[in-house]
Amino acid sequence: MKTCYNCKGNIVKKRINVEINGIIVQDVEAEICERCGEEYFNTSVATFIQNVARFVEKERVFG
Ligand SMILES: [Zn+2]
């Protein structure tokens, strides 16, 4: 079992909705601290979220 870097609470796997610049990405796999609510994402998920954020930025500017 992993523990939180902030508070040493238990970390549980959950699927959550992540908001990026006003866009909701649903059903994102994350690990959440049960105590403080800190969200941890694995590398591929974090990269995906960054890509979405970048795409949204572009759409805002050029769309
Ligand atoms: Zn915590």
N, CA, C, O and the ligand as a Tripos MOL2 file, in Angstrom:
@<TRIPOS>MOLECULE
protein
  253   251    64     0     0
PROTEIN
NO_CHARGES

@<TRIPOS>ATOM
      1 N           0.8450   -1.2080    0.0000 N.3       1 MET1
      2 CA          0.0000    0.0000    0.0000 C.3       1 MET1
      3 C           0.8760    1.2510    0.0000 C.2       1 MET1
      4 O           1.7880    1.3940    0.8150 O.2       1 MET1
      5 N           0.5780    2.1470   -0.9280 N.am      2 LYS2
      6 CA          1.3200    3.4160   -0.9720 C.3       2 LYS2
      7 C           0.8120    4.3700    0.0930 C.2       2 LYS2
      8 O          -0.3210    4.2580    0.5610 O.2       2 LYS2
      9 N           1.6630    5.3020    0.4640 N.am      3 THR3
     10 CA          1.2250    6.3370    1.3990 C.3       3 THR3
     11 C           1.4790    7.7210    0.7970 C.2       3 THR3
     12 O           2.3420    7.8970   -0.0640 O.2       3 THR3
     13 N           0.7050    8.6910    1.2740 N.am      4 CYS4
     14 CA          0.7400   10.0530    0.7570 C.3       4 CYS4
     15 C           2.0410   10.7610    1.1480 C.2       4 CYS4
     16 O           2.5300   10.6150    2.2680 O.2       4 CYS4
     17 N           2.5970   11.5410    0.1910 N.am      5 TYR5
     18 CA          3.8200   12.2980    0.4860 C.3       5 TYR5
     19 C           3.5350   13.4220    1.4840 C.2       5 TYR5
     20 O           4.4140   13.8290    2.2440 O.2       5 TYR5
     21 N           2.3000   13.9150    1.4710 N.am      6 ASN6
     22 CA          1.9500   15.0490    2.3300 C.3       6 ASN6
     23 C           1.7070   14.6300    3.7750 C.2       6 ASN6
     24 O           2.2840   15.1890    4.7080 O.2       6 ASN6
     25 N           0.8340   13.6280    3.9400 N.am      7 CYS7
     26 CA          0.3340   13.3540    5.2870 C.3       7 CYS7
     27 C           0.5030   11.9020    5.7030 C.2       7 CYS7
     28 O           0.0950   11.5220    6.8010 O.2       7 CYS7
     29 N           1.1040   11.0780    4.8360 N.am      8 LYS8
     30 CA          1.3030    9.6470    5.1200 C.3       8 LYS8
     31 C          -0.0170    8.8810    5.2140 C.2       8 LYS8
     32 O          -0.0600    7.7820    5.7660 O.2       8 LYS8
     33 N          -1.0930    9.4590    4.6750 N.am      9 GLY9
     34 CA         -2.3730    8.7610    4.6390 C.3       9 GLY9
     35 C          -2.3670    7.6470    3.6050 C.2       9 GLY9
     36 O          -1.4540    7.5550    2.7850 O.2       9 GLY9
     37 N          -3.3860    6.8030    3.6460 N.am     10 ASN10
     38 CA         -3.5100    5.7280    2.6630 C.3      10 ASN10
     39 C          -3.8860    6.2870    1.2990 C.2      10 ASN10
     40 O          -4.6730    7.2280    1.1950 O.2      10 ASN10
     41 N          -3.3100    5.6930    0.2480 N.am     11 ILE11
     42 CA         -3.6420    6.0970   -1.1130 C.3      11 ILE11
     43 C          -4.4560    4.9930   -1.7670 C.2      11 ILE11
     44 O          -4.0560    3.8290   -1.7600 O.2      11 ILE11
     45 N          -5.5920    5.3610   -2.3290 N.am     12 VAL12
     46 CA         -6.4640    4.3930   -2.9810 C.3      12 VAL12
     47 C          -6.6350    4.7550   -4.4530 C.2      12 VAL12
     48 O          -6.6300    5.9280   -4.8270 O.2      12 VAL12
     49 N          -6.7890    3.7070   -5.2890 N.am     13 LYS13
     50 CA         -7.0170    3.9410   -6.7160 C.3      13 LYS13
     51 C          -8.4720    4.2880   -6.9430 C.2      13 LYS13
     52 O          -9.3730    3.6390   -6.4110 O.2      13 LYS13
     53 N          -8.6920    5.3290   -7.7460 N.am     14 LYS14
     54 CA        -10.0480    5.7420   -8.0630 C.3      14 LYS14
     55 C         -10.0900    6.2490   -9.4810 C.2      14 LYS14
     56 O          -9.0640    6.6100  -10.0580 O.2      14 LYS14
     57 N         -11.2940    6.2740  -10.0430 N.am     15 ARG15
     58 CA        -11.4820    6.9570  -11.3190 C.3      15 ARG15
     59 C         -12.2120    8.2560  -11.0290 C.2      15 ARG15
     60 O         -13.2820    8.2640  -10.4220 O.2      15 ARG15
     61 N         -11.6200    9.3460  -11.4700 N.am     16 ILE16
     62 CA        -12.1700   10.6580  -11.1340 C.3      16 ILE16
     63 C         -12.3330   11.4970  -12.4000 C.2      16 ILE16
     64 O         -11.8150   11.1510  -13.4620 O.2      16 ILE16
     65 N         -13.0520   12.5940  -12.2690 N.am     17 ASN17
     66 CA        -13.1360   13.5790  -13.3330 C.3      17 ASN17
     67 C         -12.1290   14.6820  -13.0550 C.2      17 ASN17
     68 O         -12.0740   15.2200  -11.9490 O.2      17 ASN17
     69 N         -11.3320   15.0170  -14.0670 N.am     18 VAL18
     70 CA        -10.3160   16.0500  -13.9050 C.3      18 VAL18
     71 C         -10.7020   17.2470  -14.7420 C.2      18 VAL18
     72 O         -11.0510   17.0990  -15.9130 O.2      18 VAL18
     73 N         -10.6470   18.4380  -14.1550 N.am     19 GLU19
     74 CA        -10.9540   19.6450  -14.9150 C.3      19 GLU19
     75 C          -9.6700   20.3030  -15.3800 C.2      19 GLU19
     76 O          -8.7740   20.5870  -14.5850 O.2      19 GLU19
     77 N          -9.5940   20.5450  -16.7030 N.am     20 ILE20
     78 CA         -8.4340   21.1960  -17.2820 C.3      20 ILE20
     79 C          -8.9030   22.4200  -18.0470 C.2      20 ILE20
     80 O          -9.5710   22.2940  -19.0740 O.2      20 ILE20
     81 N          -8.5700   23.5720  -17.5690 N.am     21 ASN21
     82 CA         -8.9690   24.8190  -18.2390 C.3      21 ASN21
     83 C         -10.4520   24.8360  -18.5870 C.2      21 ASN21
     84 O         -10.8290   25.2760  -19.6730 O.2      21 ASN21
     85 N         -11.2800   24.3690  -17.6900 N.am     22 GLY22
     86 CA        -12.7140   24.4060  -17.9140 C.3      22 GLY22
     87 C         -13.2610   23.2000  -18.6610 C.2      22 GLY22
     88 O         -14.4760   23.0610  -18.8070 O.2      22 GLY22
     89 N         -12.3790   22.3270  -19.1360 N.am     23 ILE23
     90 CA        -12.7980   21.0970  -19.8100 C.3      23 ILE23
     91 C         -12.7280   19.9540  -18.8060 C.2      23 ILE23
     92 O         -11.7240   19.7850  -18.1130 O.2      23 ILE23
     93 N         -13.8110   19.1650  -18.7320 N.am     24 ILE24
     94 CA        -13.8270   18.0270  -17.8210 C.3      24 ILE24
     95 C         -13.4010   16.7660  -18.5720 C.2      24 ILE24
     96 O         -14.0180   16.3890  -19.5680 O.2      24 ILE24
     97 N         -12.3560   16.1270  -18.0900 N.am     25 VAL25
     98 CA        -11.9620   14.8160  -18.6140 C.3      25 VAL25
     99 C         -12.4790   13.7830  -17.6350 C.2      25 VAL25
    100 O         -12.0780   13.7470  -16.4720 O.2      25 VAL25
    101 N         -13.3960   12.9280  -18.1370 N.am     26 GLN26
    102 CA        -14.0630   11.9920  -17.2450 C.3      26 GLN26
    103 C         -13.3110   10.6760  -17.1300 C.2      26 GLN26
    104 O         -12.5980   10.2650  -18.0450 O.2      26 GLN26
    105 N         -13.4850   10.0270  -15.9870 N.am     27 ASP27
    106 CA        -13.0260    8.6630  -15.8010 C.3      27 ASP27
    107 C         -11.5070    8.5260  -15.9320 C.2      27 ASP27
    108 O         -11.0070    7.6170  -16.5960 O.2      27 ASP27
    109 N         -10.7850    9.4440  -15.2870 N.am     28 VAL28
    110 CA         -9.3280    9.3960  -15.2980 C.3      28 VAL28
    111 C          -8.8540    8.5680  -14.1060 C.2      28 VAL28
    112 O          -9.2970    8.7610  -12.9740 O.2      28 VAL28
    113 N          -7.9390    7.6390  -14.3960 N.am     29 GLU29
    114 CA         -7.4300    6.8000  -13.3190 C.3      29 GLU29
    115 C          -6.4360    7.6020  -12.4680 C.2      29 GLU29
    116 O          -5.4670    8.1560  -12.9860 O.2      29 GLU29
    117 N          -6.6880    7.6520  -11.1880 N.am     30 ALA30
    118 CA         -5.8190    8.4080  -10.2860 C.3      30 ALA30
    119 C          -5.6910    7.6680   -8.9740 C.2      30 ALA30
    120 O          -6.4620    6.7580   -8.6720 O.2      30 ALA30
    121 N          -4.7090    8.0750   -8.2070 N.am     31 GLU31
    122 CA         -4.5640    7.5490   -6.8540 C.3      31 GLU31
    123 C          -4.7720    8.7170   -5.9030 C.2      31 GLU31
    124 O          -4.0910    9.7390   -5.9850 O.2      31 GLU31
    125 N          -5.7220    8.5410   -5.0050 N.am     32 ILE32
    126 CA         -6.1510    9.6360   -4.1430 C.3      32 ILE32
    127 C          -5.8270    9.3140   -2.6840 C.2      32 ILE32
    128 O          -6.0510    8.1980   -2.2150 O.2      32 ILE32
    129 N          -5.3020   10.3060   -1.9860 N.am     33 CYS33
    130 CA         -5.0690   10.1410   -0.5550 C.3      33 CYS33
    131 C          -6.4040   10.2110    0.1750 C.2      33 CYS33
    132 O          -7.1810   11.1500    0.0020 O.2      33 CYS33
    133 N          -6.6520    9.1850    1.0020 N.am     34 GLU34
    134 CA         -7.9210    9.1420    1.7340 C.3      34 GLU34
    135 C          -8.0050   10.2360    2.7910 C.2      34 GLU34
    136 O          -9.0940   10.6630    3.1740 O.2      34 GLU34
    137 N          -6.8370   10.6850    3.2600 N.am     35 ARG35
    138 CA         -6.8370   11.6380    4.3650 C.3      35 ARG35
    139 C          -6.9260   13.0930    3.8730 C.2      35 ARG35
    140 O          -7.8000   13.8420    4.3090 O.2      35 ARG35
    141 N          -6.0090   13.4940    2.9560 N.am     36 CYS36
    142 CA         -5.9480   14.9060    2.5700 C.3      36 CYS36
    143 C          -6.4800   15.1630    1.1650 C.2      36 CYS36
    144 O          -6.6340   16.3160    0.7640 O.2      36 CYS36
    145 N          -6.7630   14.0920    0.4070 N.am     37 GLY37
    146 CA         -7.3480   14.2830   -0.9080 C.3      37 GLY37
    147 C          -6.3530   14.6000   -2.0090 C.2      37 GLY37
    148 O          -6.7500   14.9010   -3.1350 O.2      37 GLY37
    149 N          -5.0730   14.5370   -1.7000 N.am     38 GLU38
    150 CA         -4.0400   14.7620   -2.7170 C.3      38 GLU38
    151 C          -4.2100   13.7550   -3.8580 C.2      38 GLU38
    152 O          -4.4580   12.5740   -3.6150 O.2      38 GLU38
    153 N          -4.0760   14.2280   -5.1040 N.am     39 GLU39
    154 CA         -4.2490   13.3670   -6.2660 C.3      39 GLU39
    155 C          -2.9040   13.0350   -6.8870 C.2      39 GLU39
    156 O          -2.0800   13.9180   -7.1250 O.2      39 GLU39
    157 N          -2.6940   11.7610   -7.1450 N.am     40 TYR40
    158 CA         -1.4760   11.3210   -7.8200 C.3      40 TYR40
    159 C          -1.8640   10.6530   -9.1280 C.2      40 TYR40
    160 O          -2.8000    9.8540   -9.1790 O.2      40 TYR40
    161 N          -1.1290   10.9920  -10.1930 N.am     41 PHE41
    162 CA         -1.3870   10.3770  -11.4970 C.3      41 PHE41
    163 C          -0.1400    9.6440  -11.9490 C.2      41 PHE41
    164 O           0.9740   10.0950  -11.6830 O.2      41 PHE41
    165 N          -0.3110    8.5180  -12.6300 N.am     42 ASN42
    166 CA          0.8620    7.8610  -13.1940 C.3      42 ASN42
    167 C           1.3250    8.6300  -14.4380 C.2      42 ASN42
    168 O           0.6250    9.5200  -14.9210 O.2      42 ASN42
    169 N           2.5030    8.2800  -14.9460 N.am     43 THR43
    170 CA          3.1460    9.1010  -15.9760 C.3      43 THR43
    171 C           2.3000    9.2170  -17.2320 C.2      43 THR43
    172 O           2.1670   10.3040  -17.7940 O.2      43 THR43
    173 N           1.7210    8.0950  -17.6810 N.am     44 SER44
    174 CA          0.9620    8.1430  -18.9280 C.3      44 SER44
    175 C          -0.2940    8.9940  -18.7710 C.2      44 SER44
    176 O          -0.6780    9.7150  -19.6920 O.2      44 SER44
    177 N          -0.9290    8.9130  -17.6130 N.am     45 VAL45
    178 CA         -2.1210    9.7180  -17.3550 C.3      45 VAL45
    179 C          -1.7460   11.2000  -17.2760 C.2      45 VAL45
    180 O          -2.4410   12.0530  -17.8270 O.2      45 VAL45
    181 N          -0.6380   11.4970  -16.5830 N.am     46 ALA46
    182 CA         -0.1820   12.8780  -16.4500 C.3      46 ALA46
    183 C           0.1300   13.4750  -17.8200 C.2      46 ALA46
    184 O          -0.2040   14.6280  -18.0950 O.2      46 ALA46
    185 N           0.7810   12.6720  -18.6880 N.am     47 THR47
    186 CA          1.1060   13.1220  -20.0410 C.3      47 THR47
    187 C          -0.1650   13.3800  -20.8330 C.2      47 THR47
    188 O          -0.2750   14.3790  -21.5450 O.2      47 THR47
    189 N          -1.1310   12.4610  -20.7010 N.am     48 PHE48
    190 CA         -2.4100   12.6140  -21.3850 C.3      48 PHE48
    191 C          -3.0910   13.9130  -20.9620 C.2      48 PHE48
    192 O          -3.6000   14.6540  -21.8030 O.2      48 PHE48
    193 N          -3.0980   14.1840  -19.6720 N.am     49 ILE49
    194 CA         -3.7370   15.3910  -19.1560 C.3      49 ILE49
    195 C          -3.0340   16.6390  -19.7020 C.2      49 ILE49
    196 O          -3.6890   17.6140  -20.0700 O.2      49 ILE49
    197 N          -1.7020   16.6030  -19.7530 N.am     50 GLN50
    198 CA         -0.9480   17.7260  -20.3070 C.3      50 GLN50
    199 C          -1.2700   17.9450  -21.7730 C.2      50 GLN50
    200 O          -1.4090   19.0810  -22.2260 O.2      50 GLN50
    201 N          -1.3870   16.8370  -22.5200 N.am     51 ASN51
    202 CA         -1.7250   16.9420  -23.9400 C.3      51 ASN51
    203 C          -3.1010   17.5620  -24.1340 C.2      51 ASN51
    204 O          -3.2870   18.4100  -25.0070 O.2      51 ASN51
    205 N          -4.0600   17.1410  -23.3250 N.am     52 VAL52
    206 CA         -5.4020   17.7090  -23.4140 C.3      52 VAL52
    207 C          -5.3520   19.2050  -23.1060 C.2      52 VAL52
    208 O          -5.9680   20.0150  -23.7990 O.2      52 VAL52
    209 N          -4.6100   19.5550  -22.0560 N.am     53 ALA53
    210 CA         -4.4940   20.9580  -21.6660 C.3      53 ALA53
    211 C          -3.9090   21.7850  -22.8090 C.2      53 ALA53
    212 O          -4.3770   22.8870  -23.0910 O.2      53 ALA53
    213 N          -2.8850   21.2450  -23.4610 N.am     54 ARG54
    214 CA         -2.2330   21.9420  -24.5690 C.3      54 ARG54
    215 C          -3.1940   22.1100  -25.7410 C.2      54 ARG54
    216 O          -3.2700   23.1710  -26.3600 O.2      54 ARG54
    217 N          -3.9400   21.0100  -26.0350 N.am     55 PHE55
    218 CA         -4.9140   21.0380  -27.1180 C.3      55 PHE55
    219 C          -5.9680   22.1100  -26.8510 C.2      55 PHE55
    220 O          -6.3360   22.8740  -27.7430 O.2      55 PHE55
    221 N          -6.4450   22.1520  -25.6130 N.am     56 VAL56
    222 CA         -7.4730   23.1210  -25.2350 C.3      56 VAL56
    223 C          -6.9460   24.5420  -25.3970 C.2      56 VAL56
    224 O          -7.6480   25.4130  -25.9080 O.2      56 VAL56
    225 N          -5.7090   24.7760  -24.9610 N.am     57 GLU57
    226 CA         -5.0670   26.0850  -25.1310 C.3      57 GLU57
    227 C          -5.0950   26.5040  -26.5930 C.2      57 GLU57
    228 O          -5.4970   27.6190  -26.9250 O.2      57 GLU57
    229 N          -4.6610   25.5890  -27.4700 N.am     58 LYS58
    230 CA         -4.5760   25.8630  -28.9130 C.3      58 LYS58
    231 C          -5.9370   26.2240  -29.4750 C.2      58 LYS58
    232 O          -6.0850   27.1880  -30.2260 O.2      58 LYS58
    233 N          -6.9380   25.4220  -29.0930 N.am     59 GLU59
    234 CA         -8.3030   25.6670  -29.5750 C.3      59 GLU59
    235 C          -8.7890   27.0560  -29.1630 C.2      59 GLU59
    236 O          -9.4620   27.7490  -29.9260 O.2      59 GLU59
    237 N          -8.4370   27.4400  -27.9530 N.am     60 ARG60
    238 CA         -8.8450   28.7400  -27.4290 C.3      60 ARG60
    239 C          -8.2510   29.8650  -28.2600 C.2      60 ARG60
    240 O          -8.9130   30.8630  -28.5450 O.2      60 ARG60
    241 N          -6.9770   29.6880  -28.6470 N.am     61 VAL61
    242 CA         -6.2580   30.7650  -29.3340 C.3      61 VAL61
    243 C          -6.6580   30.8150  -30.8040 C.2      61 VAL61
    244 O          -6.9410   31.8860  -31.3410 O.2      61 VAL61
    245 N          -6.6800   29.6460  -31.4550 N.am     62 PHE62
    246 CA         -6.8870   29.6300  -32.9030 C.3      62 PHE62
    247 C          -8.3200   29.2760  -33.3020 C.2      62 PHE62
    248 O          -8.7300   29.5410  -34.4320 O.2      62 PHE62
    249 N          -9.0810   28.6810  -32.3860 N.am     63 GLY63
    250 CA        -10.4320   28.2680  -32.7340 C.3      63 GLY63
    251 C         -11.3330   29.4630  -32.6310 C.2      63 GLY63
    252 O         -12.5330   29.3550  -32.8810 O.2      63 GLY63
    253 ZN         -2.4670   12.9280    2.1570 Zn       64 ZN64
@<TRIPOS>BOND
     1     1     2 1
     2     2     3 1
     3     3     4 2
     4     3     5 am
     5     5     6 1
     6     6     7 1
     7     7     8 2
     8     7     9 am
     9     9    10 1
    10    10    11 1
    11    11    12 2
    12    11    13 am
    13    13    14 1
    14    14    15 1
    15    15    16 2
    16    15    17 am
    17    17    18 1
    18    18    19 1
    19    19    20 2
    20    19    21 am
    21    21    22 1
    22    22    23 1
    23    23    24 2
    24    23    25 am
    25    25    26 1
    26    26    27 1
    27    27    28 2
    28    27    29 am
    29    29    30 1
    30    30    31 1
    31    31    32 2
    32    31    33 am
    33    33    34 1
    34    34    35 1
    35    35    36 2
    36    35    37 am
    37    37    38 1
    38    38    39 1
    39    39    40 2
    40    39    41 am
    41    41    42 1
    42    42    43 1
    43    43    44 2
    44    43    45 am
    45    45    46 1
    46    46    47 1
    47    47    48 2
    48    47    49 am
    49    49    50 1
    50    50    51 1
    51    51    52 2
    52    51    53 am
    53    53    54 1
    54    54    55 1
    55    55    56 2
    56    55    57 am
    57    57    58 1
    58    58    59 1
    59    59    60 2
    60    59    61 am
    61    61    62 1
    62    62    63 1
    63    63    64 2
    64    63    65 am
    65    65    66 1
    66    66    67 1
    67    67    68 2
    68    67    69 am
    69    69    70 1
    70    70    71 1
    71    71    72 2
    72    71    73 am
    73    73    74 1
    74    74    75 1
    75    75    76 2
    76    75    77 am
    77    77    78 1
    78    78    79 1
    79    79    80 2
    80    79    81 am
    81    81    82 1
    82    82    83 1
    83    83    84 2
    84    83    85 am
    85    85    86 1
    86    86    87 1
    87    87    88 2
    88    87    89 am
    89    89    90 1
    90    90    91 1
    91    91    92 2
    92    91    93 am
    93    93    94 1
    94    94    95 1
    95    95    96 2
    96    95    97 am
    97    97    98 1
    98    98    99 1
    99    99   100 2
   100    99   101 am
   101   101   102 1
   102   102   103 1
   103   103   104 2
   104   103   105 am
   105   105   106 1
   106   106   107 1
   107   107   108 2
   108   107   109 am
   109   109   110 1
   110   110   111 1
   111   111   112 2
   112   111   113 am
   113   113   114 1
   114   114   115 1
   115   115   116 2
   116   115   117 am
   117   117   118 1
   118   118   119 1
   119   119   120 2
   120   119   121 am
   121   121   122 1
   122   122   123 1
   123   123   124 2
   124   123   125 am
   125   125   126 1
   126   126   127 1
   127   127   128 2
   128   127   129 am
   129   129   130 1
   130   130   131 1
   131   131   132 2
   132   131   133 am
   133   133   134 1
   134   134   135 1
   135   135   136 2
   136   135   137 am
   137   137   138 1
   138   138   139 1
   139   139   140 2
   140   139   141 am
   141   141   142 1
   142   142   143 1
   143   143   144 2
   144   143   145 am
   145   145   146 1
   146   146   147 1
   147   147   148 2
   148   147   149 am
   149   149   150 1
   150   150   151 1
   151   151   152 2
   152   151   153 am
   153   153   154 1
   154   154   155 1
   155   155   156 2
   156   155   157 am
   157   157   158 1
   158   158   159 1
   159   159   160 2
   160   159   161 am
   161   161   162 1
   162   162   163 1
   163   163   164 2
   164   163   165 am
   165   165   166 1
   166   166   167 1
   167   167   168 2
   168   167   169 am
   169   169   170 1
   170   170   171 1
   171   171   172 2
   172   171   173 am
   173   173   174 1
   174   174   175 1
   175   175   176 2
   176   175   177 am
   177   177   178 1
   178   178   179 1
   179   179   180 2
   180   179   181 am
   181   181   182 1
   182   182   183 1
   183   183   184 2
   184   183   185 am
   185   185   186 1
   186   186   187 1
   187   187   188 2
   188   187   189 am
   189   189   190 1
   190   190   191 1
   191   191   192 2
   192   191   193 am
   193   193   194 1
   194   194   195 1
   195   195   196 2
   196   195   197 am
   197   197   198 1
   198   198   199 1
   199   199   200 2
   200   199   201 am
   201   201   202 1
   202   202   203 1
   203   203   204 2
   204   203   205 am
   205   205   206 1
   206   206   207 1
   207   207   208 2
   208   207   209 am
   209   209   210 1
   210   210   211 1
   211   211   212 2
   212   211   213 am
   213   213   214 1
   214   214   215 1
   215   215   216 2
   216   215   217 am
   217   217   218 1
   218   218   219 1
   219   219   220 2
   220   219   221 am
   221   221   222 1
   222   222   223 1
   223   223   224 2
   224   223   225 am
   225   225   226 1
   226   226   227 1
   227   227   228 2
   228   227   229 am
   229   229   230 1
   230   230   231 1
   231   231   232 2
   232   231   233 am
   233   233   234 1
   234   234   235 1
   235   235   236 2
   236   235   237 am
   237   237   238 1
   238   238   239 1
   239   239   240 2
   240   239   241 am
   241   241   242 1
   242   242   243 1
   243   243   244 2
   244   243   245 am
   245   245   246 1
   246   246   247 1
   247   247   248 2
   248   247   249 am
   249   249   250 1
   250   250   251 1
   251   251   252 2
@<TRIPOS>SUBSTRUCTURE
     1 MET1         2 RESIDUE 1 A MET
     2 LYS2         6 RESIDUE 1 A LYS
     3 THR3        10 RESIDUE 1 A THR
     4 CYS4        14 RESIDUE 1 A CYS
     5 TYR5        18 RESIDUE 1 A TYR
     6 ASN6        22 RESIDUE 1 A ASN
     7 CYS7        26 RESIDUE 1 A CYS
     8 LYS8        30 RESIDUE 1 A LYS
     9 GLY9        34 RESIDUE 1 A GLY
    10 ASN10       38 RESIDUE 1 A ASN
    11 ILE11       42 RESIDUE 1 A ILE
    12 VAL12       46 RESIDUE 1 A VAL
    13 LYS13       50 RESIDUE 1 A LYS
    14 LYS14       54 RESIDUE 1 A LYS
    15 ARG15       58 RESIDUE 1 A ARG
    16 ILE16       62 RESIDUE 1 A ILE
    17 ASN17       66 RESIDUE 1 A ASN
    18 VAL18       70 RESIDUE 1 A VAL
    19 GLU19       74 RESIDUE 1 A GLU
    20 ILE20       78 RESIDUE 1 A ILE
    21 ASN21       82 RESIDUE 1 A ASN
    22 GLY22       86 RESIDUE 1 A GLY
    23 ILE23       90 RESIDUE 1 A ILE
    24 ILE24       94 RESIDUE 1 A ILE
    25 VAL25       98 RESIDUE 1 A VAL
    26 GLN26      102 RESIDUE 1 A GLN
    27 ASP27      106 RESIDUE 1 A ASP
    28 VAL28      110 RESIDUE 1 A VAL
    29 GLU29      114 RESIDUE 1 A GLU
    30 ALA30      118 RESIDUE 1 A ALA
    31 GLU31      122 RESIDUE 1 A GLU
    32 ILE32      126 RESIDUE 1 A ILE
    33 CYS33      130 RESIDUE 1 A CYS
    34 GLU34      134 RESIDUE 1 A GLU
    35 ARG35      138 RESIDUE 1 A ARG
    36 CYS36      142 RESIDUE 1 A CYS
    37 GLY37      146 RESIDUE 1 A GLY
    38 GLU38      150 RESIDUE 1 A GLU
    39 GLU39      154 RESIDUE 1 A GLU
    40 TYR40      158 RESIDUE 1 A TYR
    41 PHE41      162 RESIDUE 1 A PHE
    42 ASN42      166 RESIDUE 1 A ASN
    43 THR43      170 RESIDUE 1 A THR
    44 SER44      174 RESIDUE 1 A SER
    45 VAL45      178 RESIDUE 1 A VAL
    46 ALA46      182 RESIDUE 1 A ALA
    47 THR47      186 RESIDUE 1 A THR
    48 PHE48      190 RESIDUE 1 A PHE
    49 ILE49      194 RESIDUE 1 A ILE
    50 GLN50      198 RESIDUE 1 A GLN
    51 ASN51      202 RESIDUE 1 A ASN
    52 VAL52      206 RESIDUE 1 A VAL
    53 ALA53      210 RESIDUE 1 A ALA
    54 ARG54      214 RESIDUE 1 A ARG
    55 PHE55      218 RESIDUE 1 A PHE
    56 VAL56      222 RESIDUE 1 A VAL
    57 GLU57      226 RESIDUE 1 A GLU
    58 LYS58      230 RESIDUE 1 A LYS
    59 GLU59      234 RESIDUE 1 A GLU
    60 ARG60      238 RESIDUE 1 A ARG
    61 VAL61      242 RESIDUE 1 A VAL
    62 PHE62      246 RESIDUE 1 A PHE
    63 GLY63      250 RESIDUE 1 A GLY
    64 ZN64       253 GROUP 0 **** ****
